[in-house]
Amino acid sequence: MHSADASAVNSDGQTAKDIAEFSLHDAVVGELSPLPQRQSMTTDNPVSRRQLNYFCDSPLDRASELRTEPEWLTDAFTANSTTYILFVKLDLVIQETEDRLPHLQRFTYREMRSLLESYKPTVVFLGVEREPLGSHTQPQNDR
């Protein structure tokens, strides 16, 4: 009887076990695991319990660990690199370009500052764009 290489990865770096875990196929995970499934799934190591969403190839990092830090959020909201999108009466503000197709209108903090200070609109933090590996910068304020 021949068996597949359980350590082989696809183009996204997933093993068969990774895909089975994400899809909640416990029986397959048990077959692909060197340890019995109940031992591997009951570990206290949070990294081993973490499930990756391989179907989300978004450059947006939701920054869940930073959302509870008011000082970081304030700095992020006022940073030069922050991009705002605007809805007016639930309609997205768009711009028409040379190709005559609508495109999302993006605003900087500098452009939005007076609106944010005077009207106190609802602001929803979506996340931060991921940076290439090896480069990490803090939000830079323009106050």
N, C-alpha and C positions, 0 to 999 in steps of 0.2 A: 504494500500500500504506500502511495506517495502522499506527501503533505506539502502544503504551501509554506513559504517562508514568512513566518509571523512578524518578522522584523522589517519586511519590505515596506516602503512608503510610497505614496502616490505623489503627484506633482505639488500638492499642498502640504506635504510632510506628514500625512496621516497614515497610521498603520491600520490594519483591519480591526484591531482591538479598539483604536480610537473611534473609528466609525461606528462600531457596535455599541460602545459606551454612549456616544452621542445619541444614537437611535434607540437607546434603552433596551437593547437586545441582550438581556442578562444571561441567557443560555449560551449565546455565542461568546460573550465576554468570559464566561466561565471556562469554555473550551480553549480560549486563546491565552488565558492567564496561567502563569507558572504556579501561582498560589491558588488555593481554593477561593472562590469568589467571595464568600462571606468574610474571609480574613482580609482580603484586599479592599473590600468596600467599607469595612468598619474601622479603618485606620484613623488615628487622630490627626494625621497630617493633612491640613486643609488643601495643600497643593495637589495631593493625590486625589482628592475628591472633586477638585475643580473641573468643570466641563467646559471645553472650548467650543465656541460656535464657529465651525468651519465654513458655514454658509454665509457668513457676514464678512465681506471683504471691504469693509468701510474704512476709509482713512481717518474716521472720527473715533477718538477715544472718549468714552463717556465720563471718564475721570471720577468714578464712583467714590474712590477713597478721598478725594478732595472736596466733594460736594458739601460736606459737613463743616468745612473750614471757612467761616465768614470772611476772614482777612484775605485768604487766597482768592475767594470768589470776587471780592471787591477789586482786588488787583487785576484779576482776569477781565472783569467787565470794563475796566478803564484802560486796558493795555492798548498800545498802538496797533498790535497785530490782531486785535479782536474784530471779528466780522459780525455785523448785525444784519438780519433780514427783517422786513417790516410787513405786518399785516394791518390793513385798515378795514374795519368792519368785516373781518374774516377773509378779506381778499388779499392775496399776496401782491406786494408791490413789485412790478416787473419793469424792464426797460426794453424798448425796441431797438435792435441794432441794424447794421447795414444789410444783413441778410433778411431783414423784416420779420424775424422770428422773435417771439418774446423770450427774454432771458431774466433770470433772477437778479433783482437789483440788490447789490450789497452795499452796506454802509459801514463806515469806520466809527469808532467812539467819538472822534472829533465832530463828525457830521451829525451824530445822534445826541450829543451831550445836552443841548438845550431842551430837546424833546424829553429826554430821560429825566432831567431835573425839574421841568415845569409840569409835565403831565403825569409823571409816575406811572408809566404803562406797565403792564404785566410783562416781565422779562423771563424767558425760559432758557436756561443754560442747557445746550445740547451736548456740548463736549469740546474737546480741543483736537485740532488736527494732529495726527501722529507725525513725528519728525523722523527723518532718516536715522538709522542706528548710529550711535556715536555722537549725535549732536543733541544737546539738551540746553534750553535757555529758559530763563524765568520770564514771566510777562513784564514788559517794559511800559511804564506809565508815562503819559503825556498830560500832566496836570498843570 
